[in-house]
Amino acid sequence: MRIAGKTTGYGAIAVVGLLAPILFPAYAAQLAFLWLMILFALSWDAQGGQMGYNSFGNIVYFGIGMYVCVVVLIGYTHDVAAYTSPGGEKLFLFTPEQYLIGMMLGMIAGGIVATLVAVILGSGMLGLRGHYFAIGTLGLGIAGGELAGGWEYIGAGSGIATPVLPDVFGDRSTFFYYVFMAITVVAFFFFKWMLSGRFGLAVNAIRDDEDKAEAMGLPTTRYKTVSWAMSAFFLGLIGGPVGLLIGFIDPRETAFAGVTFGVWMVLMAILGGKGTIWGPVIGAILFHVFKELFWTFFLGWQQVALGALIVVIVVFFPKGILGWVRDIWPERFGQKIDAETAAESNQ
């Protein structure tokens, strides 16, 4: 019965997801970014929530994937340096086949390069703990933006105007909506599978007490690196399509946007309930809805409203939505408390 209920629930979500841009074509772009927000929260929680290593630098993998994908897409048929020169993008056209193959190769390359960078950085960064690790990772996104902003081959500070989606693929927002949805769904079930087995027990042990985990023979550095690499792969994979949907890559405001995307992925996981598989999903949906409402009804004050939302999340929902619900109805989460114990705890 329980399995049938889960299957029905997943089926309903799939139907809603597939029909959403058809039923609400005017909001296809906003709905596409909703899937992006879910992936952001899931990828951060794989390490920040499940393992207790709060990273503020995951945005660097997103930016790497974005640049790698677009460079591969352009370089598949054209000269990248000529394209990224001032006005160069106006000189080149892409056939549907060139665009699609180049994008797919670029997405794969973006995911692989981001993963390799995570493994390299992890060998040094993951030796830090607590607030030292958080502060250390904070500089990764900043460094990525500065490096990209000074590299002429990829447009430097002027950015890159990405190739335009050929008309044969239909509406750009709808096309990339399904790309974002596919990547996020795969990421959700991948993280669900990985974290429900032995790997999940290992990273949870690191979160609870890393010293004890090491004393018991657990190769903590290996698990930490793999966890970070998993997050990096999916962030690198989706980075390119995001840049193609937006239509322009700015090194600091789009690719390595630590002030926005980098902070949001942390907040969304905390809002929903970090350390759970559904918490980041719930947090991402609520945060994205609030953000869009603020942009609609508080134009000019949207940043103030978002700042107030951040304060509310931290002060009133430190355990997240799922943690709050679990405290109120513990029996619905498999936690049984007998009447005598409950009475003693209330005294």
N, C-alpha and C positions, 0 to 999 in steps of 0.2 A: 504493500500500500504506500509506504513511504517513498520507495523508488519510483512508483507510478506518479506520485505527487510531484517529485522533483522533475521527472521527465515532462510532465504537463507544464510545470512552471517554466522550464527552459524553453519548451516549445512556444509558449505564449510570448516570452521575451523575444524569441527569434522572429515570430510573426510581426510583432510591434516594431522591432528594429528594421525589418525588411520593408515594411509599408510606410514607415514614418516620413521619409523624404517624398514619397508619392502623395501621401495625404496632406502633407504640409510643405509643398515645394518652396514657399517663400522663406522657410526657416531651415533649409537644407544645410547651409553653412554653419548655423548655430548648433544644429543637431550633430554635424560632423565633429565640431569641436567638443561636444559632450563626450563622444567616444574617446577623443584625445585626453580629456580630463580624467576619464576613468583609467586609461592606461597610465597616465602620470601617477595617479594615486596608487595603483597596483604595483607599479615598478618600484616606487619609493618604499612602499610597505614591505616588500620582500626583504629589505635590509633594515630600514628604520623601525618597522613595527615587529616583524618576526624575529629579528636578530638583535635589536636594540642599538644599532649603529646609525645615529641620526646624521645623514649626509645632506649637505646643502650644495653639493657639487654635481648631482646627477644630471643637471641641465647640460653639462659639457658633452655628454654622450649624445644627447638630442641634437646639439649643434653640429657635432662631428658628422652624425648621420645625415643631417640636412645638406651640408656642404658636399660630402662625398657623393651622395645620390645625384645632386644636380651636376656636379663636375663629370660624373660618369655618363649621365644622360647626354650632356652636351658633347663630351669627348668621344662618344660612341660613333658620331658621324662628322663632327666639326672640330675646329681648333678652339680649345678652351680660352687661350689667351686672347685671341681675336674677338671671341664672343664677349668676354668680360671687359674689354676695352670700352671707353666711353662711346655709347651709341652702337656698339658692335652687335648687340642682340637684334637690331633691326635688319641685319644683313643675312640672317640665317633662318631657314624654315625647316620644319621637321614633319616628315610623313607620319601617319598614324602608326605604322610599323616601327619606325625609328623611335618614336616617342615611347611607345609601350615597352619595347625591348630594352631601350635605354633606361627607362624608369625602373623596370624590374631588376635589371642588373645593378643599378645604382642603389636600390633599396637593400639588396642582398649585401653589396659591398659596404654600405653604410652600417648595417648590423654587425658585420664581421670586424670592420675597423674599430667600431666602438667597443666591441667585446675585447679585442686585443689591447686597446688602450686601457680598458678597465683592469685587465690582468696585469699590465705593466705598472699602472698606478697603484693597484691593490697591494703589490709586493712591498711598497713603502708606506702608503697612507694607512693601510689596515693594521699597521703596527701601533698606531695611535689609538687611544681609547677616550671615551667620554667627550667632554667639551673640547679636548685637544683635537680629536678627530673631526668634530663638527666645524671648528674654526679652520682647520686645515683644508677641508673640502670646500669651504666657502670661497677660497681663492681660485678654485679650478675653473669655475664659470667665468670669473673676471679675466683670468689669464687667457682662456679660450677666445673670449671676445676681443681682447687686445691683440692676440696673435693673428686672428682672422682679419681684424681691422687694419693690419699693417702688411698684409700679403697681397701684392698687386695681381698675382695670377688668379685669385678668386674674387677680384673686385675691390679688395682693401676696404676702406671705410665707406666707399660709394655703394657697396653691396652688389647684388646680382639680380637683374630682372630675369626671372625663370622662364623657360620655354612655355609657350601658350598651349594648352590642351587642344588638340585638333577637334574640329566640330563634329567629326564622326562619332566621338565618344559621348556626345550630348552635353548636358549641363555640367559645368566643372564642379560645382558644389555637390551635386548628386553623385557624380563619379567618385570623388574622393571620400564622400560619406561612406560608401560601401568599402572602399579601401581601408579607411580608419576602423570601420566596424569589424572587418575580417581580422585585422591585426589584433585588435583589442580582445575579441572573442578567443582567438588562439592563445593570447597571453593569459587570459583569465583561467582557462582550463589547464594550461601548462603550469602556472603557479599553484593552482588547486591540487594538481597531481603531485608536483614536487614537494609541496609543503605538508601534504597529508601522510607522507611516508617517513622513512628513516631520515631523510634530509631535513624535513621539518622539525623532527625531534632534536636533531643536532643543532640547528640554528637557534631553536628555543632554549636549549641548554646553554648556549653561548650567551643569550640574552639574560638568563636567570643568574648565572655565575660562571663567567668565562674561566676563572682560575681553577674552579673545581672541574670544569669540562676538560681542561688541559691536563689536570692531574689524573683524570680517568683515561687518558690516552687519546682524546679526541683531537684530530689535526685541525685546530680551530682556524689557522690561517688559510688552509685550503678551502674550508667551508665558507669562510668570509669572502674569499676571492671569487668563488663560484657564484655565490649569491649576488655579489656586485656585478659580475659579468652577465648574469641572466638579465638583470635590470637594464644594463647597458645595451644588450642586444636588441631588446624590444624598443628602447628609446631611439637607438640608431636606425632601426628598421622603419619607424614611423616618421622620423625627422624629415626625410626627403619629401614624402607626400604632403606634409604640412607646408613646407616651403613652396611647393608647386601650387597648392591651393591658395595660399596668400598671394602668390605672384611676384613676391620680391623678398630677398633675403638681406636683412640688415644684420651685421655681425653682433651688435649689442642688443638691439631691440627685438630681434626675431630668433636668431639661432641660439645665442647664449644669453637669453633673457632671464637672468637669475632673479631680478627684482620681481618679475611677474611669474612666469612659468615655474622658475626654480623654487619660489616660496609657496606657490599655490599647491604644488604636488605634496608638500609637507602638511599644509593646512587641511587639505581634503582628506588625507589618511587619518589625521587626528580627529577631524570632525566626525567621520563615520565610525571610527573605532579602530585604531591601529592594532596590528597583530592578528587580524581576522581576514578572511577572504572577501566577505561581503561588506565589511565596514568601509574600506576605501571606495567601493562602488557607490554605496549610499552617500558617503561624504562628497564624492565628486558630483553626483547628480544634484544634491542640494546646493553645493557651492556654485555650480555653473548656473543653476536657475536664479539664485540670488544675484550673482554677478550680472546676468543679462537684465534682470529687473532693475538693478541699480543704474545700468547704462541707459535704460529706457526712461526711468522716472526721476533719476537724480543726476541728469547730465550736468557736468560741471562739478558735481559733488560726489561722483561715483567713487573716487579714491578715498574720500573721507568715510563714506558708507562701508567700503571694503575694510578700511582700518578698524571701524567699529565692530564689524563682523568678526575680525580676527580676535579682538579683545573678548567678545562674547564666547567664541569657541574655546579660548584658552582658560577663561575664568569659570564658565558654567558647564563646559563639557570636556574636562580634562581626560576623561575616559572615553569620550566619543559617544555618539548616539547609541551604538550597540552596548557599550559599557553601562550607560545610563539605564537602558531598557533592561539589561541583565540584572542590575541592582534592584529594580522595581519588581520584576517578575522572574526570579531565579529559577523557578520550577519549569518555566518554558524553555530553559536552556539546559535542562538535564541536571539541575542542581537541586537536590532534595534537602530540605531543612525541617527537622521535626519540631513540633510545637514547643517542647521543653527547651531546646537549644535556642530557638528564636526568642522565647520569653527571657532567658538569661541574658542574651545579647542586648535586649531592650532595656534592661535594668541599669 
